[in-house]
Amino acid sequence: MTTFAGLSDIITTTIQARGSSLADNVTRNNALLMKMRERGNVKPFSGGNVIQEEIMYNDANTLNAGSYSGYDTIDITPNSPISAAQYDIKQYAAAVSISGLEMLQNSGKEQIIDLLEGRIQVAEAQLMNQISAGLYSDGTGNGGKDIVGLASAISTTPATGTYGGINRATWAFWRNVAFDATTDGGVAATSSNIQSYMNRVAVQLVRGTDRPDMIVADNNYYRLYLESLQAIQRIGSTDSGGAGFTSLKYFGAGFNCDVYLDGGIGGSSPANRMYFINTKYLKFRPHRERNFAPIGGDRQSVNQDAIVRLMGWAGALTCSGAQFQGVLAD
């Protein structure tokens, strides 16, 4: 068993050495996570059965702010429009395994590390892809075990359902803006009308200095927007494009932001979707002890000559301001 014990140390230290850089790489390889990271909204948490995000809202039943004159009685009804949305912790894992034969064939420490590097890279890529895809999900995948992503945070039916433990049918402040090209615009999105539809969403999402700071589109909507710009030759490079993301500029509703493509090979955005995102109110919340880190010890089967190590992530995508988010869809 000394070989297994020595190998265990190699696997563990190799995964741990790559863990912190992997956590950074995940945010650098996803435009949404990159933007939240720039804002300082990738915030690890240390424990609890749920993740809470404090929110402020107007409750007409307790609102006590208003005008008065002279000796009028001032309303001092307790007003406490501060609550919290709650998000379940979701877990992801990938396995790194090695058989007894492979250990014998790669008996030197350097050879084993070379073998493990390739397998850890595969596990890392699969884990990153699963979480990146989960950022667009509604959380119902895999029996409700998937991360709750933009499909719920920025819903195409925002007046129904519960998100973050808050019933959207009851609380209007917790509804995002949703614009259906065919239903609300009268005709499916084309390169001729895509900018008009984008403007209709954008103008509803501005409050003072609050406004979307990024737009994320699938292949179809990104192509329509690209074609709408080619006719007037307004395309230019952006800082984010230079960082490796395919992006264009949008100017409208008194602000400008980048429009990112999350399509191409392995793109995760749903078809015919364009998300208008204010990352000030979104956070990526990994657990401090499970942010691409080894899970437990060796897994050794009683009837197999092999060992397995698990690499895991746990956390959630949270929102504290649904009303500042929007979606354009067909």
N, C-alpha and C positions, 0 to 999 in steps of 0.2 A: 504493500500500500504506500510505500515511500514515494514511488513514482507519481501516484495520484495526488499525494499531498503536495509534492513539489509543483506539479502541473496546476493544481488548484491555485497556488500562489501566483503563478504566471498568468492564468486566466483572469483572476481577480484584479491584479495590478494593471494588466493591460486594459481591461475595461474601465477601471477607475481612472487611469491616466488619460483615456480618451473621453471620459464622461463629461467633464466641464467644457471641453472644446466642442463636443457634440451638441450640448445644450445651446451653445452660441451658434453653431452651424445651422441648427434648425431655424433660428430666427433670421439668419442671413439668407436662407434658401426659400423663404416664403415672404412675399411682399407685405402681407398683412402683419405678420409677426415682426418683420423688420420695422414697420412704422410704429408699432406699439413699443418696440424696444427703444427706438429713438425718443419716444415720449417718456420713457421710464416706466411703462406699463406692463413690463414682464416682471411680475412680482411673486416670488416664491412665498408659500405659506408653510407654517410649521405643524399644524394639526387641526383637529376638529372633525366632526362628522359631516359637515357641509362647509362650503365656502360662502361667506356673506359679503355682499356689496351694499354699502349704505346708499340710499337714494333720497332725494328731496322732491316733493311734489306739492301741488295745491289741492287741498281738500276743502271743497265748498262748505262742508258741514262745520268746519272749525276755523275758517278764515276770519281773522279779526282785524285785518288791515283795511283802512278806509278813511274817508274824509270826515271832518266834523266842524262845528262852528261854536265858538264861545263856550257856554256851559253845557253843551251836549254831553250826554253820557257816552263814554268811550267803551267800546266792546272789549272786555278783558277775558272772553272765553278762551280757555287754554288752547293754544294752537301748536300742534307738534307734528307737522307734516314731514317727519323723518322716519323712514322705515328701512328695510333691507330686503334685497332680493337674495334668494338662497339657491346655490348650485351644487349639485351632487358631484362628488369626486369620481372621476372615471380613470380606469387603469389600462395601461398597454404594456405588452411585454414581447420580447423576441428572445430566441434561444441560441446559444453558442455551444456546440457540442463537438466532442472529439472521441474517437474510438480507441480501444486498446491497441489495435493494429497500427493506427496512425501515430500513436505515441511511440511505438517501437520503431516505426519508419522514420520518425522525426525526433530521435532521442536527445539530440543536443538542444540546449536552451534556445539558441538563436533560431534553429530550425522550427521549433515549436512556436516561437513568437511569429515567425514568418507565416506559418500555417494559420495561426489564430488571427493575424491581422486581416487576412482576406475574409475570413468568416465573420469577424466582428464588423467589418465594413458592410457586408451584406446585411447583417442584423440591424446595423445603424440605419442603412438606407431604407429598409422595410419599415422600421419604426417611424422614421421621419415621414415617409410617404403615407403611412396610416394616420398619423396625427394631422398632417397637412390636409388630407382628404376629409378628416373628421371636422376640421374647421368650417367646412361648408355643409355639414350634415345637420339633421334635426334631432339627433341623439337616439333615434329609434332603431338604428342598425344593430345587428348582433344581439337581438333581444333587449334593446335599450341600454346596452353596455357602452356604446360609442359616445364620444364626446359630443356635447350639445353645441352646435356651431351656428353659422350665419343663417341657415335655413329656419331656425327658430328665433334667433336674435333679431333677424331682419326678415320677417315672414311676409309671404305674398298674401296672406289672409290675417292681417294683424289685429282684427277685432274679435278673433276667436282663439280659444285655447289658453293654456297656462304656460308662462315662461318665467323661470326664476322663482317659481312659487307664487306668482301674481297672476290673477285671472284677468286677461285682457278684455274680456267681454264686460267686466265690471269697471275696470280702471282705464280710462281713455289715455291718461298720461303715459301708459306703458305700451302704447301702440306705435310702431314705426310707420313711416310713410310708405305706401305701396302704390305703384302706378302700373296698370296692365295696358300694354300697347293697344291690344285689340279692343278691350272693353272700355277703357278710359280714353284712349286716343282715337278710337274709331277704325283703326287699321293696323295690321302688324307692322313692326318696326322695319324700316328700310334705311338706306343711306341718305335718303331725302328728308326723312322725318326724325331720325335718331337724335339729332341735336335739339330739336324742339321738345321731344319727350324728356331728354336729360334735363333741359331747363325747367320743365314742369315739376320734376322731382326736386331739383336743387333749390328752387325758390322756397320750398316748404320746409327746408332744413336749416334755415339761417335764423339765429336769434342772437342779436348783438354780435359778439365776436365768436360765438359758436357756429361752426359750419363744417361740412365734410372736409377732410384733409386727404382723402384718397377715394378713388373709384376703382372697383375691380370687376372685370368683365370676362365672360367666356369667349370662345373662339368666334361665335356668330356675331355677338354684339360688338366685340372689339373690331371685327372686320368691317361692320357697318359704319362704325365711328371713323375708322381709318379711311374708308372710301369717301366719307363725307368731307374729310379734311383734304384729301388729295386733290379734289376739284378746285380748292382755293389755295393750295400750296402753303399750308400753315404748319407743316410738320417740322419739328426740331428736336434735337437731342435734349434729354433732361438729366439731372444728377442721378436720379434713380435708375434711368436706363444705363448710365455709365457704370452703375454698381452691378449690372448684370441682369436687371429686369427689363422686359419689353414694356415700354410705356409711352404715352402721348400726353399732351397737356389739354386740360379742359378749362375754358374761361366762361363763367356764367354766374348769375345771381350775386355779382359783386365780389367774387373770389375766383381763385384758380387752384387747381390741384392736378395731380397725376392720375391718368387712367391706366391701370395695369392690366396686362393680359395674364390670366391664370387659366390658360388653355394649352395649346400646343401638345407636346408629348406628355401624357399622363396628367393633364390639367384636371383640376378637381372641381372647378366651378360648374354648377348645373347649366344645362343648355339654355340659351336665351335669358340670361340673367346679367344684370349690372347692379352691383351693390355700391351705394353711396354711404361711406363710412366715416364717422367721426370717432377717431381712435382715442380721443380724450375720455370717452365713456366705455371703452373696452379694455379688458385686461386678460393677459395670459397668465394663469396661476398654477405653476408646477409646485409639487411638494418638495420641500428642501431636501428630504432624504430619498426622494424617488424621482430625481431629475436626470434620467438616463444613467442610472446607477445599478450596480449588481443587486439582485434580489436574493437574500439569504445565502446559503452555502451550496455545495455541490449537490446535484441530483444524480444519484447513481442507481441504476436499475439492479434489482436482485438477480435478474437473469440475462443481463447484457453486459458486455465488456466495453463500457463507455461511460462518460460523465457529461453532464449538461450544466451550464451556467445560464441563468436568466438575467437579461438586462431590461430594466423597466422604467416606466414613466407614469406618474399619477397627477391629476389636476383637472383644470377646467378652463374654458373660455367664459369670462363673465362680462356682464354689461350693467352699467348703472344709469344709463340714459337711452332707453329705446326710442324715445321720440325724436332723437337727433340722428337717427339712422334711416336709410331709405333703400328701396329696391325698384328697379325697372324690369319688367318681365313680360313675356308673352304667355 
